[in-house]
Amino acid sequence: MYIYPDNLKSKPILWLWQLRDISIIGIGCLISVFMLSQLRMLLPATVTALYGFLSIRFEDTSILDFIKYACAFFLTKQQFYEWGHN
C-alpha cells in the first residue's frame, strides 16, 4: 500500500516508514544476511532491526527524530536565557 501525502510537499511513506528508510532497511537486511551466513556476525542484523524500529513514523515524526531533537536541545545547541527585571 503506497500512500502519497495530501499536499504533495511532504515525503512519501509506505506503511510506517518513509521510502528512504525502507531502502536503508532493505540494504541493511541484505548486508546482514550476508554477514550472518558467511561470517556468523549478528551485529549488522541487530543494528538494522534497531534502525527499523527507531525510524517508524507516527504523525510525521519518528523516535529517531525525537532523539535527534533531544540531543540537539540538551547537548549540542546553545541555550540563551535572559534574566532581568521588567
C-alpha positions as a printed Julia matrix, in Angstrom:
86×3 Matrix{Float64}:
  0.0     0.0    0.0
  1.64    3.2   -1.22
  0.38    6.38   0.42
  1.38    9.69  -1.12
  0.95   12.81   1.02
 -2.11   15.0    0.62
 -0.31   18.29  -0.02
  2.37   16.79  -2.35
  5.13   18.6   -0.41
  5.82   16.13   2.38
  7.77   12.94   1.81
  6.02    9.78   0.55
  5.56    6.94   3.02
  5.0     3.22   2.72
  3.24    1.63   5.7
  5.01    3.22   8.7
  8.3     4.28   7.07
  9.47    6.85   4.55
 10.71    5.39   1.29
 14.28    6.44   2.14
 14.09    4.46   5.39
 12.72    1.39   3.6
 15.63    1.44   1.16
 18.15    1.75   4.03
 16.46   -1.1    5.9
 16.41   -3.26   2.74
 20.11   -2.72   2.03
 20.87   -3.33   5.71
 18.94   -6.6    5.58
 20.92   -7.77   2.55
 24.22   -6.95   4.23
 23.01   -8.54   7.48
 22.05  -11.81   5.78
 25.42  -11.96   4.02
 27.34  -11.23   7.23
 25.28  -13.73   9.21
 25.65  -16.54   6.67
 29.32  -16.04   5.84
 30.9   -14.6    9.0
 28.38  -15.61  11.7
 28.1   -11.96  12.85
 24.78  -10.92  14.37
 25.68   -7.25  14.96
 24.6    -5.91  11.5
 21.2    -7.59  11.84
 20.77   -6.05  15.28
 21.71   -2.58  14.02
 19.33   -2.93  11.06
 16.47   -4.04  13.31
 17.17   -1.18  15.72
 17.17    1.36  12.88
 13.93   -0.14  11.54
 12.29    0.24  14.95
 13.58    3.78  15.55
 12.51    5.03  12.11
  8.82    4.07  12.44
  6.78    7.22  11.82
  3.64    8.27  13.66
  2.03   11.6   12.76
  5.05   12.8   10.75
  7.65   12.2   13.47
  9.73    9.2   14.44
 11.51    8.03  17.55
 14.83    8.74  15.82
 13.74   12.35  15.1
 12.75   12.79  18.74
 16.16   11.52  19.91
 17.92   13.88  17.46
 15.86   16.86  18.69
 16.5    15.97  22.35
 20.27   15.65  21.79
 20.33   18.96  19.94
 18.38   20.68  22.72
 20.31   19.25  25.66
 23.8    18.72  24.23
 24.75   20.5   21.01
 22.73   23.71  20.7
 23.5    26.64  22.94
 20.6    27.8   25.06
 20.12   31.52  25.62
 18.49   32.79  28.78
 17.92   36.45  29.57
 17.47   37.41  33.19
 16.25   40.82  34.23
 13.51   42.9   35.8
 10.58   44.05  33.73
